[in-house]
Structure formats: structure tokens, C-alpha cells
Amino acid sequence: MTANRMLYLSFAAVMLAGVWLTGFDRAHWLLFVPIALAAFAGLTGFCVNLWLWRKLGFPEEGGCLGATKTEPRSE
């Protein structure tokens, strides 16, 4: 399990908890779309949203500053 997959799964869990606290009968159906997509990305490793934005021509950047890979310093 990678950190990205855990990020998607934890996002889906928090969103699902919010819908649960609101009430499944009161939450709009559109709130379930990001939950389903994030859960799918967490379980399979394929992020539909990222794929869609890449296909639309948006470049991929490095992401968070803490997530960038740095080479070890030579002293």
C-alpha cells in the first residue's frame, strides 16, 4: 500500500463519515461520486480524476513540497 493510495482511502473515509453524520437519506447523491472515485483509486491505484485532467492537457507537477524526491547531499 502506497501513501497515495492511503491518501485516497482516508479521504473517502472522512467524506463517508461526513455523509453518515449528516444522514444518508439527507445527503445529495452527488456527494457519493468523490467518495466512490477516491475509494476506487485507493483500492486499485488508478485515479480516474488524475487520468481525466491529464487527458484534458493539464501538466503534472511535482505535488507537495514534502513529497518531492531529493538526491542525497554529497559533502
Z-matrix of the N, CA and C atoms (Angstrom, degrees):
N
C 1 1.451
C 2 1.529 1 107.34
N 3 1.317 2 115.18 1 128.29
C 4 1.462 3 119.90 2 -179.75
C 5 1.523 4 110.35 3 -95.19
N 6 1.328 5 114.77 4 169.29
C 7 1.464 6 119.88 5 179.60
C 8 1.531 7 110.94 6 -66.44
N 9 1.337 8 117.69 7 -35.99
C 10 1.461 9 120.02 8 178.36
C 11 1.519 10 111.40 9 -63.97
N 12 1.320 11 116.54 10 -42.05
C 13 1.462 12 119.57 11 179.50
C 14 1.524 13 111.05 12 -65.38
N 15 1.336 14 116.82 13 -39.84
C 16 1.465 15 120.02 14 177.22
C 17 1.529 16 111.48 15 -66.42
N 18 1.348 17 116.48 16 -33.74
C 19 1.453 18 120.35 17 175.94
C 20 1.529 19 110.71 18 -61.33
N 21 1.325 20 116.83 19 -46.62
C 22 1.464 21 120.54 20 179.63
C 23 1.526 22 111.59 21 -65.68
N 24 1.328 23 116.98 22 -41.25
C 25 1.461 24 119.43 23 179.88
C 26 1.529 25 111.75 24 -66.98
N 27 1.337 26 117.50 25 -40.27
C 28 1.464 27 119.11 26 179.37
C 29 1.531 28 111.07 27 -69.41
N 30 1.344 29 116.99 28 -35.92
C 31 1.466 30 120.20 29 175.35
C 32 1.526 31 110.25 30 -61.82
N 33 1.326 32 116.57 31 -44.77
C 34 1.463 33 120.16 32 179.28
C 35 1.523 34 111.12 33 -63.59
N 36 1.329 35 116.86 34 -38.40
C 37 1.461 36 120.24 35 -179.88
C 38 1.523 37 111.65 36 -66.64
N 39 1.313 38 117.35 37 -41.69
C 40 1.469 39 120.39 38 179.94
C 41 1.536 40 110.24 39 -67.49
N 42 1.322 41 116.95 40 -42.36
C 43 1.471 42 119.85 41 177.66
C 44 1.531 43 111.09 42 -63.43
N 45 1.327 44 116.33 43 -41.95
C 46 1.463 45 120.05 44 179.29
C 47 1.527 46 110.92 45 -65.63
N 48 1.331 47 117.00 46 -36.92
C 49 1.465 48 120.14 47 176.54
C 50 1.525 49 110.67 48 -64.63
N 51 1.323 50 116.95 49 -39.05
C 52 1.465 51 119.98 50 176.96
C 53 1.524 52 112.57 51 -64.34
N 54 1.322 53 116.43 52 -41.17
C 55 1.470 54 119.78 53 177.13
C 56 1.523 55 109.70 54 -66.46
N 57 1.336 56 116.79 55 -39.83
C 58 1.459 57 120.40 56 179.44
C 59 1.526 58 111.03 57 -63.36
N 60 1.353 59 116.95 58 -42.13
C 61 1.464 60 120.01 59 179.58
C 62 1.529 61 111.72 60 -68.30
N 63 1.325 62 116.00 61 -32.05
C 64 1.461 63 119.42 62 176.23
C 65 1.515 64 110.88 63 -72.84
N 66 1.314 65 115.23 64 -37.38
C 67 1.464 66 121.70 65 -177.36
C 68 1.511 67 109.37 66 117.29
N 69 1.324 68 116.29 67 123.80
C 70 1.454 69 120.15 68 -178.47
C 71 1.528 70 112.20 69 -60.68
N 72 1.329 71 116.86 70 -30.49
C 73 1.463 72 119.97 71 -179.79
C 74 1.525 73 112.46 72 -78.41
N 75 1.326 74 118.30 73 -17.88
C 76 1.470 75 121.18 74 -177.86
C 77 1.517 76 113.01 75 -99.83
N 78 1.337 77 118.41 76 -20.72
C 79 1.466 78 121.75 77 -177.43
C 80 1.525 79 109.64 78 -77.09
N 81 1.312 80 115.74 79 141.24
C 82 1.457 81 121.00 80 178.45
C 83 1.520 82 109.67 81 -70.90
N 84 1.321 83 116.84 82 148.91
C 85 1.472 84 121.09 83 -176.27
C 86 1.522 85 112.50 84 -62.95
N 87 1.335 86 117.38 85 -25.30
C 88 1.460 87 120.76 86 -177.92
C 89 1.538 88 111.47 87 -66.73
N 90 1.321 89 118.01 88 -24.74
C 91 1.458 90 120.85 89 177.48
C 92 1.528 91 112.18 90 -67.60
N 93 1.315 92 117.40 91 -20.00
C 94 1.461 93 120.09 92 -179.59
C 95 1.525 94 112.28 93 -81.79
N 96 1.332 95 119.24 94 -15.83
C 97 1.468 96 122.17 95 -179.03
C 98 1.532 97 111.41 96 -66.05
N 99 1.353 98 120.84 97 -52.17
C 100 1.466 99 118.07 98 178.25
C 101 1.523 100 113.09 99 -65.14
N 102 1.333 101 117.44 100 -29.58
C 103 1.459 102 120.28 101 177.07
C 104 1.522 103 109.84 102 -64.60
N 105 1.329 104 116.49 103 -46.32
C 106 1.466 105 120.52 104 -179.35
C 107 1.529 106 111.08 105 -66.36
N 108 1.339 107 117.47 106 -42.30
C 109 1.463 108 120.03 107 -179.33
C 110 1.528 109 111.92 108 -67.31
N 111 1.334 110 117.37 109 -39.19
C 112 1.461 111 120.29 110 178.74
C 113 1.525 112 111.06 111 -69.23
N 114 1.317 113 117.25 112 -39.13
C 115 1.466 114 120.03 113 177.14
C 116 1.523 115 110.44 114 -64.85
N 117 1.322 116 116.97 115 -41.12
C 118 1.472 117 121.30 116 177.38
C 119 1.521 118 110.61 117 -62.09
N 120 1.324 119 116.96 118 -44.06
C 121 1.467 120 120.92 119 179.28
C 122 1.530 121 110.95 120 -65.42
N 123 1.305 122 117.44 121 -37.39
C 124 1.450 123 120.55 122 179.56
C 125 1.513 124 113.08 123 -69.82
N 126 1.319 125 116.77 124 -36.24
C 127 1.462 126 119.99 125 -178.53
C 128 1.523 127 113.07 126 -81.57
N 129 1.324 128 117.32 127 -36.61
C 130 1.466 129 120.16 128 -174.64
C 131 1.525 130 113.21 129 -100.91
N 132 1.327 131 117.87 130 -24.31
C 133 1.459 132 120.88 131 -175.60
C 134 1.512 133 113.15 132 87.06
N 135 1.317 134 118.73 133 0.50
C 136 1.466 135 123.31 134 178.44
C 137 1.518 136 108.84 135 -106.35
N 138 1.325 137 116.49 136 114.67
C 139 1.462 138 121.81 137 -178.80
C 140 1.527 139 109.12 138 -94.14
N 141 1.309 140 116.44 139 111.09
C 142 1.458 141 121.81 140 -178.46
C 143 1.523 142 110.77 141 -64.01
N 144 1.324 143 117.29 142 -39.73
C 145 1.465 144 120.90 143 -178.86
C 146 1.519 145 111.56 144 -63.66
N 147 1.333 146 116.78 145 -45.24
C 148 1.453 147 120.77 146 179.40
C 149 1.521 148 111.06 147 -64.29
N 150 1.322 149 117.49 148 -41.00
C 151 1.461 150 122.21 149 176.91
C 152 1.529 151 110.81 150 -60.22
N 153 1.345 152 116.44 151 -43.92
C 154 1.462 153 120.90 152 -178.79
C 155 1.526 154 111.41 153 -63.48
N 156 1.340 155 117.66 154 -45.79
C 157 1.463 156 120.69 155 -178.98
C 158 1.513 157 111.70 156 -66.55
N 159 1.339 158 117.46 157 -34.72
C 160 1.466 159 119.83 158 175.29
C 161 1.516 160 111.08 159 -65.42
N 162 1.330 161 117.43 160 -41.56
C 163 1.464 162 121.72 161 179.29
C 164 1.533 163 111.43 162 -64.89
N 165 1.321 164 116.79 163 -29.92
C 166 1.462 165 120.63 164 178.70
C 167 1.518 166 112.50 165 -80.20
N 168 1.338 167 117.39 166 -3.29
C 169 1.446 168 121.31 167 172.62
C 170 1.510 169 116.70 168 101.25
N 171 1.312 170 118.17 169 7.76
C 172 1.460 171 119.94 170 178.97
C 173 1.521 172 109.31 171 -81.06
N 174 1.341 173 117.72 172 131.97
C 175 1.470 174 119.45 173 -178.95
C 176 1.527 175 110.97 174 -74.75
N 177 1.320 176 114.20 175 153.36
C 178 1.455 177 119.31 176 177.56
C 179 1.522 178 108.72 177 -92.80
N 180 1.324 179 116.19 178 132.06
C 181 1.446 180 121.39 179 179.56
C 182 1.519 181 109.61 180 -105.06
N 183 1.307 182 115.44 181 -179.93
C 184 1.454 183 120.93 182 -176.35
C 185 1.517 184 114.64 183 -67.67
N 186 1.303 185 119.14 184 -22.20
C 187 1.455 186 121.13 185 -179.30
C 188 1.515 187 111.23 186 94.01
N 189 1.310 188 116.01 187 -147.51
C 190 1.461 189 122.13 188 -179.10
C 191 1.523 190 110.56 189 -67.40
N 192 1.310 191 116.23 190 152.05
C 193 1.458 192 120.28 191 179.76
C 194 1.522 193 111.55 192 -64.03
N 195 1.308 194 117.03 193 -34.67
C 196 1.457 195 119.90 194 -179.94
C 197 1.512 196 113.30 195 -74.77
N 198 1.316 197 117.01 196 -15.80
C 199 1.465 198 120.89 197 -176.04
C 200 1.528 199 112.47 198 -94.42
N 201 1.315 200 117.75 199 -2.53
C 202 1.463 201 118.91 200 -179.02
C 203 1.511 202 109.89 201 -77.47
N 204 1.306 203 115.55 202 143.00
C 205 1.450 204 120.18 203 179.61
C 206 1.521 205 108.77 204 -86.51
N 207 1.284 206 115.21 205 129.04
C 208 1.464 207 120.21 206 178.58
C 209 1.525 208 108.68 207 -115.89
N 210 1.278 209 115.23 208 146.96
C 211 1.452 210 119.81 209 178.23
C 212 1.529 211 108.29 210 -83.57
N 213 1.319 212 116.66 211 147.12
C 214 1.466 213 118.30 212 180.00
C 215 1.523 214 111.77 213 -65.29
N 216 1.316 215 114.98 214 144.97
C 217 1.469 216 120.70 215 -179.09
C 218 1.520 217 110.35 216 -74.25
N 219 1.299 218 114.51 217 139.47
C 220 1.457 219 118.67 218 174.06
C 221 1.528 220 107.30 219 -102.26
N 222 1.294 221 116.19 220 120.75
C 223 1.460 222 120.30 221 -176.37
C 224 1.513 223 111.89 222 -102.48
